[in-house]
Amino acid sequence: MITLDNAKHSDETIDIFLKNPIDFDNAFKRRKILLLKGIKLSLISLDDLVSLKKKAARAQDKSDPAILKMIAYRRQKE
């Protein structure tokens, strides 16, 4: 995995996986589409993001799955 950080904004990071840690075709089917200023963005589903966080096993990823699961639970209740 390669991580790209924005030097001006430390909270802006992009992770690029060199090998697919999850099944891409299935993850692509579950993706969420966000329309931002007329541009369609494909975003990974929360469930797949949790899976990726667990597989990354980096220090900053350890608490993220619990937070993401809480977000998913709240969204289901809406």
VMD Tcl script that draws the C-alpha trace (Angstrom):
set ca {
  {0.00 0.00 0.00}
  {1.16 3.50 -0.80}
  {-0.10 6.45 1.23}
  {-0.21 9.94 -0.25}
  {-0.46 12.80 2.23}
  {-1.32 16.44 1.60}
  {1.52 18.44 3.17}
  {-0.78 21.44 3.71}
  {-3.68 19.45 5.21}
  {-2.61 16.49 7.35}
  {-6.16 15.09 7.45}
  {-6.22 14.66 3.65}
  {-4.75 11.26 2.80}
  {-5.22 8.77 -0.02}
  {-4.24 5.11 0.32}
  {-3.47 3.21 -2.89}
  {-3.43 -0.58 -2.71}
  {-1.00 -2.33 -5.05}
  {-2.79 -5.67 -4.61}
  {-6.52 -6.11 -4.07}
  {-6.96 -7.03 -0.40}
  {-10.69 -7.54 -1.04}
  {-12.64 -8.77 -4.08}
  {-12.77 -5.68 -6.29}
  {-15.75 -6.75 -8.42}
  {-17.95 -7.30 -5.38}
  {-16.72 -4.13 -3.68}
  {-17.43 -2.17 -6.88}
  {-21.03 -3.47 -6.87}
  {-21.44 -2.28 -3.26}
  {-19.83 1.14 -3.84}
  {-21.66 4.35 -3.04}
  {-21.99 7.08 -5.66}
  {-21.58 10.66 -4.51}
  {-22.33 13.60 -6.78}
  {-20.01 16.49 -5.97}
  {-20.19 19.66 -8.05}
  {-21.48 17.67 -11.02}
  {-18.82 14.96 -10.75}
  {-19.74 11.38 -9.85}
  {-17.40 9.88 -7.28}
  {-17.32 6.17 -6.50}
  {-16.73 5.56 -2.79}
  {-16.10 2.28 -1.03}
  {-18.98 1.01 1.13}
  {-18.61 1.29 4.90}
  {-18.52 -2.51 5.27}
  {-15.71 -2.80 2.73}
  {-13.85 0.11 4.33}
  {-14.01 -1.67 7.70}
  {-12.61 -4.79 6.05}
  {-9.75 -2.81 4.49}
  {-8.96 -1.09 7.79}
  {-8.70 -4.46 9.54}
  {-6.42 -5.82 6.82}
  {-4.17 -2.74 6.83}
  {-3.47 -3.33 10.54}
  {-1.72 0.01 10.94}
  {-1.81 1.81 14.28}
  {-4.14 4.55 12.98}
  {-6.53 1.90 11.57}
  {-7.08 -0.01 14.82}
  {-9.83 2.22 16.24}
  {-11.45 3.09 12.89}
  {-13.54 -0.11 12.43}
  {-15.50 0.48 15.64}
  {-16.19 4.09 14.66}
  {-17.22 3.10 11.13}
  {-19.54 0.38 12.45}
  {-21.19 2.97 14.72}
  {-21.70 5.27 11.71}
  {-23.25 2.40 9.72}
  {-25.56 1.54 12.63}
  {-26.75 5.15 12.94}
  {-27.38 5.35 9.20}
  {-29.54 2.22 9.32}
  {-31.69 3.78 12.04}
  {-32.37 6.91 9.95}
}
mol new
graphics top color blue
foreach p $ca { graphics top sphere $p radius 0.5 }
foreach p [lrange $ca 0 end-1] q [lrange $ca 1 end] { graphics top cylinder $p $q radius 0.2 }
display resetview
